[in-house]
Amino acid sequence: MTVVKDLERLTRTPEGVRTFIERPDGTRLHCIAQGEGPTVVLAHGIFNELRCFNLVLEQLCTRHVRIILFDQRGHGQSSIGGDGLGSRQMAGDYRTVLEYFDVKEGILVGHSMGAFLAVVLAEHYPEVVKARLQAMLLVSGHAGIAAKGSLQNQLQIPLIRVGLMPLILSSRWLGRIFIRTLFGKVAKEEHVEVTRAILAANSQKDRVSLVDFQVREDHYPALGQIKVPTIVVCGEQDRTCPRWHSERLGAEIPDARNVWLPDVGHAVVYEAPEIIDREVGSLVS
């Protein structure tokens, strides 16, 4: 019964004011805003959606902050417009969200692909970052060439390209075996199951381009252009975005510091939501 209740808690849509932002190419971005105070924008990773931040929200709700969540295009309740899926288009979605909600002195929290797109935002829209953000929090992130040094990615990317990943994730047995690799030393049953279910739903359609631009593009040379304080959070057992990514992010972003999480894997939003809350608190206090 406890597991069932936890699954309900993890899968419910967060409370708040729901908005669909229309982009010029026809993309509709599903957003939820709640609370008042300094703004924290939460951006999820590949095949995920805004519900993955439910545990983070439970932590942040004790703070006087305004929280904005959105589904990346092609995920959750957000559609894909005529420009398709690409890093530049999706970084443009970030810009649109920041401008629509008139974010000032905000904190952008990106997990996995969400962190990668935050780097692309800073590279291509530095004026937006300067005007809208006071800091970024890059969690389990990278700046491209995502297959380098990751045996897990090298094995799973071909499965995505040939269309097998949705079949694997739709199987509770196989799906849970795969999802368990995203976690560190300890993985709660309900966290594995909700991750499997959400990723299965968001990987059903053709999403190969989401993988391709993260593998093909290399934005590390542009890290020196990031002009806002940045906190880089990495689980030391992360097999999806191995430690070297966070080491480079922390070393090459001018005003950055690293936070290392022993025994934690890639799924920091489930494994250590209190750390995200703590680091956000260090920026807004």
N, C-alpha and C positions, 0 to 999 in steps of 0.2 A: 504493500500500500504506500509506503514511503517513497519508493522509486516512482510509482505512478504519479503521486503528488508533485514530486520533483520534476518529472517530465512535463507536467502541466505548467509548472512555474517557469521552466526553461523555454517552452515553446509559445507561450502567450505573447501577443503583440503588445509592446510597451504602451503605457498610457501617454496621452499628450495630444496636441493638436496635429492632425494629419493634413498633409499638403501634397499635391502633385504639381511639380514644377515642369513646365513645358519648355523643352529646348528647341532651337531653330530647326534641327534635323528631324523633329518628331518624337524624340525620346521624352518619356515622362518619368521623372524621378520621384519616387515615393519617399517622403520625409516625415519625420515625427519630431516635434519640438515640445519640451517640457521644462518647467522651472524658470527661475529668474536669477540673474547674477552674471558673473563672468561666463562666457560661452565656451563650451567644450563640444567639439564636433567629432563624432565617432564614425570611422570608415572601416568596413569589414573587408575580409579577404576573398579569394577566388571561391566560387560555388557556394558562398555563405550568404548571409543576409543580416539585416539589422538586429534580428532576434538573438544573434550570438552574443550580444552585449548585455543580456538580461542580468547576469550576475554582476557585471561591472556597474550597471545602473543601480542595483541594490546597494552597492558600496557608495556610489556618488550621491545617492539621494539624501545622505546625511549632510551634504555640503550645500551651501547656497550658490548653486550654479545653474546656468541655463544649458540644457543638453539638446543637441541636434543630432539625430540619427538619420541615415538615408540608405536605401538599397542602391548598390551600384547598378548601372545600366545592365539589363539582362539578368538581373538577380531579383529574387523576391517579387515585389509588386512593381518594379521599375521595368519599363520596356526598352527596346533597342530601336533607335531611329535609323534614318537613312545613312548616317555616317558609320554605322557599324560599331564594332568593338576594337578599340585601339588605345594605347596609352595616352596619346595626345587628346583624343576625344574624352576619355574618362577623367583626365586631369582638368579638362574644361568643365566637366560636370562639377568637380570640386569648386572651381571658380564660381560657377553659377549658384551653388548652394551658399557659399560664403557671401556672395553679393545679394542674393534674394533675402537672406535673413539679416543682412546688414551687420555682419559680424565685425566687431572691433576688439582688438586685444584678445583674440580668441586663442584657444589651444586645440590643435588638430591632432587627434589620436588615430593612427592608422595601424591596422593589424595585417601582417603578411602582405598580400597584394595591395591592401589599403595603405601600407607604409611605402611601398614602391611607388604608388601613384602620388603620394605626398611629395616624394623626391622629384618626380616629373613635374608636378605643379610648381615647385620651387625653381626648377630649371627654366621652364617655359613661361611662367607667369610670376616673375620675382616681384613685380609691382603689386600684385594681389597679396602675396605673402607679407610684404612690407606693410601694406595698408590694413590687412585684416587679422594678422596673427601676431601673438607675442611669443609663441613657442610651438614646437612639435614634439610629439611622443611617438617614436617609431618602435612598434612592438613586433617581434618575430619577423623583422623586415629584411629587405634587400634593395639594391639599386640596379637590378638586372642580372644577366647571365646566371639565371637561377638554377640551372642544372649543374653548374660547376661545383665539384666537391660534394654533391649530394647523390649518393647511390639510390636513395629513395626516389628522387625526381627522375633520375635516368631510367628507372624501372617503370614508374607509373606514367610518365608522359607518353610513351608509345601506346599504353592502354587507352589513354584519352583520345589520342589521334585516330585509333582504329575503332573507337566507339564502344569499347568494352567497359569503361569505368562506370557508366550508369547501371550496367547489368551487375557489376560487382557490388556497388553501393546499395542496389535494391534488394540484395540478399542479406538478410540480417546476419547470417553466419559469416559469409565472406566479407560483407561490409564492415562488420565490427572488427574482424581481424585487420583489415586495412586501416580503419580509423584509429585503432589502438596504437599504430605506429606514429600518429601525430602527437601522442601524449608522452610524458616522461615516466618517471618511476612509478607513479600511482595514477590510475585512471578510474574514476567512478563510473559505474555501469550506466547511470543516467546521462552522464556527459558524453560518453561514447555513442550511446544510442541517439541522442538528439543531434549530435554532429553528423552521424550517418544519415539520418532522415532528412536534414536540411540540405546536405551536400547532394544526396540522391535526387532531390526535387530540382535543384538548380543546375544539375549536370545533364539533364535529359535531352536538351537541345544542343545544337552544334555550338560548342564553345571553344574550339581548338585555338582560335585566335587569341583567347585570353592567356593560354599557355605559351603560344608562340612569341608574343611580344615580350613576355617576361624572360624567356630563354634567349631570345635573339638580341634584345637591346641591352646596351651597356651605358648606364648613366653615372657610373662611378667617377669619370673624369669631371663631372659637373658638381660634385659634392661641395667643392670649395665656394660655390656660388650661394649656398644656403646661409642666409644672414640672420636667422633667428635661433635662439637657444634651442637645443634639441637633446632629448633624452632617448637613449637607445636601450631597449629592454630585450634581453635574449635569454631563453631557457638553455641551459648548458647541455641538455639532451635533445635539442632541436635537430631533427634529421632533415626537415624540409628546407629550412634556411639555416644552414650550419653556422657555427660560431664565426667563421671568417667574414661573413657578411657584416655582422654587427661590429666586429673589430674594425673593419674599414669605415663603416659609417661613423663610428665613434672617433676614429683617428683623423678622418679627412673632412668632416663637417667642422668648420672653425670653432664653433661654440657648442660642443657636444660632450656628453659624458655617458658612460656605459653603466648599466645595471645588469648584473649577472644573477641568474636564478638556478641554483643547484637542483638537480632532480626534476626539473621542469622541461617539458618538450615544447612543441610548436603552439599548442593550444593554450596559450597564456590566459586568454579571456575566460577559460573555464578553470584552469589549474591555479592561477594566481591573480584573480581579479582585484584583490586587495592591494597588490603592488601597483596596478594601474591607478587605482584610487589614491594611493599614497603619493605617487609621483605627480598626479594632477594637483593634489593638495599642496605639494611643495611649490607649485607654480602660482596658485591662486591665493595662498594664505598671506 
